[in-house]
Amino acid sequence: MVVKYIMVFLLLGVLIMVSFGTLRKMKSYQDYNLAGRNTGLFALTGTLVAAEFNTATLIGGASVAFLFGTVGLWYTSLIFIVVFLVYAFTVSKKYRRLNISTIPQYFDKRFKNEKGSEVIRFLSATITLFYTWLAPASYLAGLTVIGSVLLGVNPIIFSVALVIICLLLSVTGGLMTAIGIDIVAFVLILIGIPAILLIGYNAAGGFGNLSQVFEPKLLSMAPVWDTDVNFATAMTWGLQITFLYIAAPWYGQRIFSAKNESVAYKAMLLNTFFIVALYGIVVVATMLSKVVFPNLAYPEQALPLLINEYANPFIQGFLLVTLLMVGISTMIAVWNSAVSIAVNDIVSRYWAKNKSDKYKIGISRLFLLLIAVSTLALGIMFIGNIQHSLLFLSTFTGMVAIPILMSLYWKKYNSVGAISTMAVGLIYCTLGIILGFPMHFISPIGVVLSAIAGVVVTLATTNDSRYKSNNEEFFEIIESKEKIVGEVQLNIVE
C-alpha cells in the first residue's frame, strides 16, 4: 500500500509541474480557452485520446465484456471506428476553418442574419452545457470504484480529494493545462493498458480458458441478439455516440485549438486507431478477469480487482496512477469545455459583453469552482450506474449534431428548419426515456424524426425571406481548401 501512495504523490508532483508550467506560458484568454490555436499533431492526438479514454467507458463499458464477452468488444471498442472516422471526414477540417471557439458559435456562422439564428444558438448552448456540466460526475464515479478497490479509501473521501485536486490543477492555465495533463495521461495509457492485458493473460492461464466462463457465441465475433446487452444495443450506442461526438464541446474545443486543419484531420485519424486498439485491449483483459473472478457480484470492479490481486506492488502503483489519470484527464477536459460554453456563449453573449481577458479568465475560474461542486454531488449518485448515466446524457447532446450535419451539406437548410430538427429530436427522446422505450427505439428513431422535421420545415419556409439562408460566405470558408486544390489541379492540366 505504501508503494501505491508513493506513486500517487509522484504523479501529483508531475501534474503540479505541468499545471504551473502552463500558467507561466499563458498570455491571453485565447491561450486559456484554446491554447492559442497552436496545438501540434502529437499534442492534439494525445489530448484527443486522453479526453475520450475515460473511466466511465473503461469501468462501465468494460463490465459489458465481463458479462457478455465479445459483445463488449463491439460495444466498447469497434464502434469507435465509425464514430471517429465520421468525425474526421465530416467536421474536423471544417470546424478548424471556421475559427470558432465553441459548438454554438458554429450556428452563428451558418445562420448569420437569419431570424431564428439566436434561438438555435441558445438551444445548442443549453444542451451542450447540460451534458458537459453533468457528465464529469460519471467519470468521478468510475474513479471512485478504482480508488475504493485499489486504495481501500472510503468512496466519499476519495471523491472529495479527487475533485479538489482536479480543481486546483484546472484553474491555472485552462485548456493549456488540460492538454499538458492529457499528454501525461496519454503516455501512461500507452504503457499501462497493455500491461493490464498481460496481467489478465497470466492470471487466467491464457486465452484458452475463456471457454470455461463464456458460451461459444460470446467468444465469436458474430452478432449476438439474445442477451441483455446485444448487437442491436451496441450498434445503437455506436450511432448515439457518433452524433454525440460531432456535437461534443470537449472534442470541438481541441479541434478548434489545432495549429491548422491538416493537424486536426490527421490527429483525428490517429485518435481513431488508438482508441479502438486501447479499448479492445481493455475488453479482452476484462474477459480474462472473468476466468479469475467468475462469480463477481459487481462487474465494474473486475479490472481494479485484477490489478489488486495479481500485480506486484510496483505494477499496482503504476497502473493505479494510470487509471487515475484516465479519469482525471477526461474530467478536466469536459470541465474546461463546460466553462468555455458558459463564458463564451452565455456570459459574454448576454450578460457581460466586451469584457477584458482578465475578466474572462477570472469568471472561467469561478465556473470551474461551481462545476467542481456539482460534479462531487452528482458523482456519488452515479456510483454503480455509470454506463446508464452516460447513455441518458448522450441522447440529448447527440440531437445537436443532426442540424450541424444537415447545415453542412444542404445549402437551403435554414434556421427554423434547424430549430425544428433539434426540438423534435429532443421531445421524442425525452418521451422515449420517460416511457421506458428500449434503447434502440430512442436514438435511431429520434434521428430519423428530427431529420424529417428539418427537411419538411425548411422546404415549407424556403420562400420566406425571414428564414432565407444567406450563407455563401460560410460555404466559401468551409470549402476553401477544396477550391484551392481544384484551382491548382486545373492549372497543372492547362
C-alpha positions as CSV (number, residue, x, y, z in Angstrom):
1,M,0.0,0.0,0.0
2,V,2.9,2.4,0.8
3,V,4.2,1.9,-2.8
4,K,0.8,2.9,-4.2
5,Y,0.7,6.1,-2.2
6,I,4.3,7.0,-3.2
7,M,3.3,6.6,-6.9
8,V,0.2,8.7,-6.4
9,F,2.3,11.5,-4.8
10,L,4.9,11.3,-7.6
11,L,2.1,11.7,-10.1
12,L,0.7,14.7,-8.3
13,G,4.1,16.3,-8.4
14,V,4.3,15.8,-12.1
15,L,0.8,17.3,-12.6
16,I,1.6,20.3,-10.4
17,M,4.7,21.0,-12.5
18,V,2.7,20.7,-15.7
19,S,0.0,23.0,-14.3
20,F,2.3,25.8,-13.2
21,G,4.4,25.4,-16.3
22,T,1.3,26.2,-18.5
23,L,0.3,29.0,-16.2
24,R,3.7,30.8,-16.9
25,K,3.1,30.4,-20.7
26,M,-0.4,31.7,-20.6
27,K,-0.6,35.3,-22.0
28,S,-4.2,35.8,-23.0
29,Y,-7.8,34.5,-22.8
30,Q,-7.2,32.7,-26.2
31,D,-4.3,30.8,-24.6
32,Y,-6.6,29.9,-21.6
33,N,-9.5,29.0,-23.8
34,L,-8.0,27.5,-26.9
35,A,-4.2,27.0,-26.2
36,G,-3.5,29.9,-28.6
37,R,-4.8,27.8,-31.5
38,N,-1.3,26.4,-31.8
39,T,-1.7,22.7,-30.8
40,G,0.5,20.4,-32.9
41,L,-0.1,16.9,-34.1
42,F,1.4,14.9,-31.2
43,A,-0.2,17.1,-28.5
44,L,-3.6,17.1,-30.3
45,T,-3.5,13.3,-30.8
46,G,-2.6,12.8,-27.1
47,T,-5.3,15.2,-25.8
48,L,-7.9,13.6,-28.1
49,V,-7.1,10.1,-26.9
50,A,-6.9,11.1,-23.2
51,A,-10.1,13.1,-23.4
52,E,-12.1,10.1,-24.8
53,F,-10.3,7.3,-22.9
54,N,-12.3,7.7,-19.7
55,T,-13.2,5.8,-16.6
56,A,-16.9,5.7,-17.4
57,T,-16.4,3.7,-20.5
58,L,-13.3,1.9,-19.1
59,I,-15.1,0.7,-16.0
60,G,-18.8,0.8,-17.1
61,G,-18.3,-0.3,-20.7
62,A,-15.8,-3.0,-19.9
63,S,-18.2,-4.5,-17.5
64,V,-20.3,-5.4,-20.5
65,A,-17.4,-7.6,-21.7
66,F,-17.3,-9.3,-18.3
67,L,-21.0,-10.3,-18.7
68,F,-21.3,-10.8,-22.4
69,G,-17.9,-11.5,-23.9
70,T,-17.2,-10.2,-27.4
71,V,-20.5,-8.2,-27.3
72,G,-18.3,-5.9,-25.2
73,L,-15.8,-5.7,-28.0
74,W,-18.4,-4.3,-30.3
75,Y,-19.9,-2.1,-27.6
76,T,-16.8,-0.6,-26.2
77,S,-14.2,-0.7,-29.0
78,L,-15.1,-1.5,-32.6
79,I,-17.9,1.1,-32.7
80,F,-15.3,3.8,-32.4
81,I,-14.1,3.1,-35.9
82,V,-17.3,4.6,-37.2
83,V,-17.6,7.3,-34.5
84,F,-14.2,8.9,-35.1
85,L,-13.9,8.3,-38.9
86,V,-17.2,10.0,-39.4
87,Y,-15.9,12.9,-37.3
88,A,-12.7,13.1,-39.2
89,F,-14.3,13.0,-42.7
90,T,-17.3,15.3,-41.9
91,V,-16.4,18.1,-39.5
92,S,-12.7,18.0,-38.3
93,K,-11.4,20.3,-41.1
94,K,-14.5,22.4,-41.4
95,Y,-14.6,23.2,-37.7
96,R,-11.0,24.4,-37.8
97,R,-11.5,26.5,-40.9
98,L,-14.4,28.4,-39.2
99,N,-12.1,29.7,-36.4
100,I,-14.9,29.2,-33.8
101,S,-14.4,28.7,-30.1
102,T,-17.5,26.7,-29.2
103,I,-20.1,24.4,-30.9
104,P,-22.9,27.0,-30.5
105,Q,-20.8,29.5,-32.4
106,Y,-21.0,27.2,-35.4
107,F,-24.7,28.1,-35.7
108,D,-23.7,31.8,-35.6
109,K,-21.6,31.3,-38.7
110,R,-24.0,29.1,-40.5
111,F,-27.3,31.0,-39.9
112,K,-25.9,34.5,-39.9
113,N,-28.6,37.2,-40.1
114,E,-31.5,34.7,-40.1
115,K,-34.4,35.4,-37.7
116,G,-34.1,32.1,-35.9
117,S,-30.3,32.1,-35.5
118,E,-30.2,33.2,-31.9
119,V,-32.8,30.6,-30.9
120,I,-30.8,27.7,-32.4
121,R,-27.6,29.0,-30.9
122,F,-29.1,29.3,-27.4
123,L,-30.6,25.8,-27.7
124,S,-27.3,24.3,-28.7
125,A,-25.5,26.2,-25.9
126,T,-28.0,25.0,-23.3
127,I,-27.9,21.3,-24.4
128,T,-24.1,21.1,-24.7
129,L,-23.7,22.8,-21.4
130,F,-26.2,20.4,-19.8
131,Y,-24.0,17.4,-20.9
132,T,-20.6,18.9,-20.0
133,W,-21.9,20.0,-16.6
134,L,-23.3,16.6,-15.7
135,A,-21.1,14.1,-17.5
136,P,-18.0,14.6,-15.3
137,A,-19.9,13.0,-12.4
138,S,-20.0,9.7,-14.2
139,Y,-16.2,9.9,-14.7
140,L,-15.8,10.6,-11.0
141,A,-18.0,7.6,-10.2
142,G,-15.6,5.4,-12.2
143,L,-12.6,6.9,-10.4
144,T,-14.3,6.2,-7.1
145,V,-14.6,2.5,-8.0
146,I,-10.8,2.4,-8.7
147,G,-9.9,4.2,-5.5
148,S,-12.1,2.1,-3.3
149,V,-10.7,-1.2,-4.7
150,L,-7.0,-0.3,-5.2
151,L,-6.5,2.0,-2.2
152,G,-9.3,0.9,0.1
153,V,-10.4,4.5,0.6
154,N,-13.9,5.5,1.5
155,P,-15.7,6.5,-1.8
156,I,-16.9,9.9,-0.5
157,I,-13.5,10.8,0.9
158,F,-11.8,9.7,-2.3
159,S,-14.3,11.7,-4.4
160,V,-13.7,14.9,-2.4
161,A,-10.0,14.6,-2.6
162,L,-10.1,14.0,-6.4
163,V,-12.3,16.9,-7.1
164,I,-10.2,19.2,-5.0
165,I,-7.0,18.1,-6.9
166,C,-8.7,18.4,-10.3
167,L,-9.9,21.9,-9.4
168,L,-6.5,23.1,-8.3
169,L,-5.0,21.8,-11.5
170,S,-7.7,23.2,-13.7
171,V,-7.8,26.8,-12.5
172,T,-4.2,27.6,-13.6
173,G,-3.9,27.5,-17.4
174,G,-7.3,26.4,-18.7
175,L,-7.0,24.3,-22.0
176,M,-3.3,24.7,-22.0
177,T,-3.1,22.9,-18.7
178,A,-5.7,20.3,-19.8
179,I,-3.7,19.4,-22.9
180,G,-0.5,19.1,-20.8
181,I,-2.2,16.8,-18.4
182,D,-3.7,14.8,-21.3
183,I,-0.2,14.2,-22.7
184,V,1.0,12.8,-19.4
185,A,-2.2,10.6,-19.4
186,F,-1.6,9.5,-23.0
187,V,1.9,8.3,-22.3
188,L,0.8,6.4,-19.2
189,I,-2.1,4.9,-21.0
190,L,0.1,3.6,-23.9
191,I,2.2,1.7,-21.3
192,G,-0.4,0.8,-18.7
193,I,-3.2,-0.6,-20.7
194,P,-1.2,-3.3,-22.5
195,A,0.3,-4.2,-19.0
196,I,-3.3,-4.9,-17.7
197,L,-3.8,-7.3,-20.6
198,L,-0.6,-9.2,-19.7
199,I,-1.7,-9.4,-16.1
200,G,-5.1,-10.8,-17.1
201,Y,-3.5,-13.3,-19.5
202,N,-1.2,-14.7,-16.9
203,A,-3.8,-14.7,-14.2
204,A,-6.3,-16.6,-16.4
205,G,-3.8,-19.0,-17.7
206,G,-4.2,-17.9,-21.3
207,F,-7.0,-17.3,-23.8
208,G,-8.0,-21.0,-23.9
209,N,-9.6,-20.8,-20.5
210,L,-12.1,-18.2,-21.7
211,S,-14.3,-21.1,-22.9
212,Q,-14.8,-22.1,-19.2
213,V,-16.8,-19.0,-18.4
214,F,-18.2,-17.9,-21.8
215,E,-20.6,-19.6,-24.1
216,P,-19.2,-20.2,-27.7
217,K,-21.4,-17.4,-29.1
218,L,-19.9,-14.9,-26.6
219,L,-16.4,-15.8,-27.9
220,S,-17.4,-15.3,-31.6
221,M,-17.3,-12.0,-33.4
222,A,-20.7,-12.9,-35.0
223,P,-23.5,-10.6,-33.8
224,V,-25.4,-11.8,-30.7
225,W,-29.0,-10.7,-30.4
226,D,-30.4,-12.6,-27.4
227,T,-28.6,-11.1,-24.4
228,D,-29.5,-8.1,-22.2
229,V,-26.8,-6.1,-23.9
230,N,-26.6,-7.3,-27.5
231,F,-25.5,-6.4,-31.0
232,A,-28.5,-4.1,-31.5
233,T,-27.6,-2.3,-28.3
234,A,-24.0,-1.9,-29.4
235,M,-25.0,-0.5,-32.8
236,T,-27.5,1.9,-31.2
237,W,-24.9,3.0,-28.8
238,G,-22.4,3.5,-31.7
239,L,-25.0,5.6,-33.6
240,Q,-25.7,7.6,-30.5
241,I,-22.1,8.5,-29.7
242,T,-21.3,9.2,-33.3
243,F,-23.7,12.1,-33.1
244,L,-22.7,12.9,-29.6
245,Y,-19.1,13.5,-30.7
246,I,-19.9,15.7,-33.6
247,A,-21.6,18.0,-31.1
248,A,-19.1,17.2,-28.2
249,P,-17.8,20.5,-26.8
250,W,-14.6,19.0,-25.3
251,Y,-13.6,17.4,-28.7
252,G,-14.6,20.5,-30.5
253,Q,-12.5,22.7,-28.2
254,R,-9.5,20.6,-29.0
255,I,-10.1,20.6,-32.8
256,F,-10.6,24.4,-32.6
257,S,-7.2,24.7,-30.9
258,A,-5.3,22.8,-33.7
259,K,-2.5,24.6,-35.4
260,N,-4.3,24.1,-38.8
261,E,-6.9,21.9,-40.4
262,S,-4.4,19.3,-41.6
263,V,-3.3,18.7,-38.0
264,A,-7.0,18.5,-36.9
265,Y,-7.7,15.8,-39.5
266,K,-4.6,13.7,-39.0
267,A,-4.9,13.8,-35.3
268,M,-8.5,12.5,-35.5
269,L,-7.4,9.6,-37.7
270,L,-4.6,8.7,-35.3
271,N,-7.1,9.1,-32.4
272,T,-9.4,6.5,-34.1
273,F,-6.6,3.9,-34.2
274,F,-5.5,4.4,-30.6
275,I,-9.0,4.4,-29.1
276,V,-10.1,1.3,-30.9
277,A,-6.9,-0.6,-30.0
278,L,-6.8,0.6,-26.4
279,Y,-10.4,-0.2,-25.6
280,G,-10.1,-3.5,-27.4
281,I,-7.2,-4.4,-25.1
282,V,-9.3,-3.4,-22.1
283,V,-12.2,-5.6,-23.3
284,V,-10.0,-8.7,-23.7
285,A,-8.4,-8.1,-20.2
286,T,-11.9,-7.8,-18.7
287,M,-13.0,-11.1,-20.3
288,L,-9.9,-12.8,-18.9
289,S,-10.7,-11.4,-15.4
290,K,-13.9,-13.4,-15.5
291,V,-11.8,-16.6,-15.6
292,V,-10.3,-15.4,-12.3
293,F,-13.5,-14.0,-10.7
294,P,-16.3,-16.0,-12.3
295,N,-18.8,-15.1,-9.6
296,L,-18.0,-11.4,-9.1
297,A,-21.2,-9.6,-8.0
298,Y,-20.1,-6.2,-9.3
299,P,-18.6,-6.4,-12.8
300,E,-17.5,-2.8,-12.6
301,Q,-14.8,-4.0,-10.1
302,A,-13.3,-6.6,-12.4
303,L,-10.3,-4.6,-13.7
304,P,-9.4,-2.9,-10.4
305,L,-9.6,-6.3,-8.6
306,L,-7.5,-8.0,-11.3
307,I,-4.7,-5.4,-10.7
308,N,-5.1,-5.6,-7.0
309,E,-4.9,-9.3,-6.8
310,Y,-2.4,-10.3,-9.5
311,A,0.1,-7.4,-9.9
312,N,3.1,-6.8,-7.8
313,P,3.1,-3.6,-5.6
314,F,5.2,-1.5,-8.1
315,I,3.0,-2.5,-11.1
316,Q,-0.1,-1.9,-8.9
317,G,1.1,1.6,-8.1
318,F,1.9,2.3,-11.8
319,L,-1.5,1.1,-13.0
320,L,-3.3,2.9,-10.2
321,V,-1.9,6.2,-11.3
322,T,-2.6,5.3,-15.0
323,L,-6.2,4.6,-14.2
324,L,-6.5,7.7,-12.1
325,M,-5.0,9.8,-15.0
326,V,-7.6,8.2,-17.4
327,G,-10.4,9.7,-15.3
328,I,-8.7,12.9,-14.2
329,S,-7.7,14.0,-17.7
330,T,-11.2,13.4,-19.1
331,M,-12.9,15.1,-16.2
332,I,-10.7,18.2,-16.6
333,A,-11.2,18.2,-20.4
334,V,-15.0,18.2,-20.0
335,W,-14.9,20.8,-17.2
336,N,-12.9,23.1,-19.5
337,S,-15.4,22.8,-22.3
338,A,-18.3,23.5,-20.0
339,V,-16.6,26.6,-18.8
340,S,-15.9,27.7,-22.3
341,I,-19.6,27.4,-23.2
342,A,-20.7,29.2,-20.1
343,V,-18.2,32.1,-20.6
344,N,-18.3,32.5,-24.5
345,D,-21.9,31.6,-25.2
346,I,-23.8,32.8,-22.1
347,V,-21.8,35.4,-20.0
348,S,-20.0,37.1,-22.9
349,R,-23.1,36.9,-25.1
350,Y,-25.9,38.0,-22.8
351,W,-24.5,39.5,-19.6
352,A,-21.0,40.9,-19.8
353,K,-20.1,41.9,-23.4
354,N,-16.7,43.2,-24.4
355,K,-15.0,42.4,-21.2
356,S,-11.2,42.1,-20.8
357,D,-9.2,38.9,-21.0
358,K,-8.6,39.2,-17.2
359,Y,-12.3,39.3,-16.5
360,K,-13.0,36.2,-18.8
361,I,-10.2,34.2,-17.1
362,G,-11.5,35.2,-13.7
363,I,-15.1,34.2,-14.4
364,S,-13.8,31.0,-16.0
365,R,-12.2,30.0,-12.7
366,L,-15.4,30.8,-10.8
367,F,-17.3,28.5,-13.1
368,L,-14.7,25.8,-12.6
369,L,-15.4,26.0,-8.8
370,L,-19.2,25.7,-9.4
371,I,-18.8,22.7,-11.7
372,A,-16.4,21.0,-9.3
373,V,-19.0,21.2,-6.5
374,S,-21.8,19.8,-8.8
375,T,-19.5,17.0,-10.0
376,L,-18.9,16.0,-6.5
377,A,-22.5,15.9,-5.5
378,L,-23.7,14.0,-8.6
379,G,-20.7,11.7,-8.8
380,I,-21.7,10.0,-5.6
381,M,-25.2,9.4,-7.0
382,F,-23.8,7.8,-10.2
383,I,-21.7,5.1,-8.4
384,G,-22.9,1.7,-9.6
385,N,-24.8,3.2,-12.5
386,I,-22.0,4.6,-14.6
387,Q,-22.8,3.5,-18.1
388,H,-26.6,4.2,-17.8
389,S,-25.9,7.7,-16.8
390,L,-23.8,8.3,-19.9
391,L,-26.5,6.8,-22.1
392,F,-29.0,9.2,-20.7
393,L,-26.8,12.3,-21.1
394,S,-25.5,11.5,-24.6
395,T,-29.0,11.0,-26.1
396,F,-29.8,14.7,-25.9
397,T,-26.4,16.1,-26.9
398,G,-26.5,13.9,-30.0
399,M,-29.5,15.7,-31.2
400,V,-27.4,18.9,-31.7
401,A,-25.3,17.0,-34.3
402,I,-28.3,16.5,-36.7
403,P,-28.7,20.2,-37.6
404,I,-24.9,20.5,-37.8
405,L,-24.6,17.8,-40.4
406,M,-27.7,18.9,-42.3
407,S,-26.5,22.5,-42.4
408,L,-23.0,21.5,-43.7
409,Y,-24.3,19.6,-46.7
410,W,-27.6,21.2,-47.6
411,K,-27.3,24.9,-48.5
412,K,-31.1,25.6,-48.4
413,Y,-31.4,24.3,-44.8
414,N,-32.4,27.3,-42.7
415,S,-32.5,28.3,-39.0
416,V,-36.2,27.4,-38.5
417,G,-35.5,24.0,-40.0
418,A,-32.6,23.6,-37.6
419,I,-34.8,24.6,-34.7
420,S,-37.4,22.1,-35.7
421,T,-34.8,19.4,-36.2
422,M,-33.5,19.8,-32.7
423,A,-36.8,20.3,-31.0
424,V,-38.5,17.2,-32.5
425,G,-35.5,15.1,-31.6
426,L,-35.4,16.4,-28.0
427,I,-39.1,15.9,-27.5
428,Y,-39.1,12.4,-28.8
429,C,-36.1,11.3,-26.9
430,T,-37.4,12.8,-23.7
431,L,-40.7,10.9,-24.1
432,G,-38.9,7.7,-25.0
433,I,-36.8,7.8,-21.8
434,I,-39.8,8.7,-19.6
435,L,-41.9,5.9,-21.1
436,G,-39.1,3.4,-20.8
437,F,-38.6,2.7,-24.5
438,P,-35.9,0.2,-25.4
439,M,-32.6,1.9,-26.2
440,H,-32.8,1.0,-29.9
441,F,-36.2,2.7,-30.1
442,I,-34.9,6.1,-28.8
443,S,-31.8,7.5,-30.6
444,P,-32.3,5.9,-34.1
445,I,-35.9,6.9,-34.3
446,G,-35.1,10.3,-32.8
447,V,-32.5,10.9,-35.5
448,V,-35.0,10.0,-38.3
449,L,-37.8,12.1,-36.9
450,S,-35.6,15.1,-36.3
451,A,-34.2,14.9,-39.8
452,I,-37.6,14.6,-41.4
453,A,-38.8,17.6,-39.4
454,G,-35.9,19.7,-40.6
455,V,-36.5,18.8,-44.2
456,V,-40.2,19.5,-44.1
457,V,-40.0,22.8,-42.3
458,T,-37.1,24.0,-44.5
459,L,-39.0,23.2,-47.7
460,A,-42.1,24.9,-46.3
461,T,-40.2,28.1,-45.5
462,T,-37.8,28.2,-48.4
463,N,-39.6,31.3,-49.9
464,D,-39.9,33.1,-46.5
465,S,-37.4,36.0,-46.5
466,R,-37.1,35.9,-42.7
467,Y,-35.6,32.4,-42.9
468,K,-33.8,32.5,-46.3
469,S,-30.2,31.4,-45.8
470,N,-27.6,34.0,-46.5
471,N,-24.7,31.6,-46.3
472,E,-22.4,31.9,-49.3
473,E,-19.6,33.3,-47.1
474,F,-20.0,30.3,-44.8
475,F,-19.7,27.8,-47.6
476,E,-16.7,29.7,-49.1
477,I,-14.9,29.2,-45.8
478,I,-15.6,25.5,-45.3
479,E,-14.9,24.7,-48.9
480,S,-11.9,27.0,-49.3
481,K,-9.3,24.2,-49.2
482,E,-11.1,22.1,-51.8
483,K,-11.4,25.2,-54.1
484,I,-7.6,25.9,-53.8
485,V,-6.8,22.2,-54.6
486,G,-9.1,22.3,-57.6
487,E,-7.5,25.5,-59.0
488,V,-4.1,24.1,-58.7
489,Q,-5.1,20.9,-60.5
490,L,-6.7,23.0,-63.2
491,N,-3.5,25.0,-63.7
492,I,-1.5,21.8,-64.0
493,V,-3.8,20.4,-66.7
494,E,-3.6,23.7,-68.7
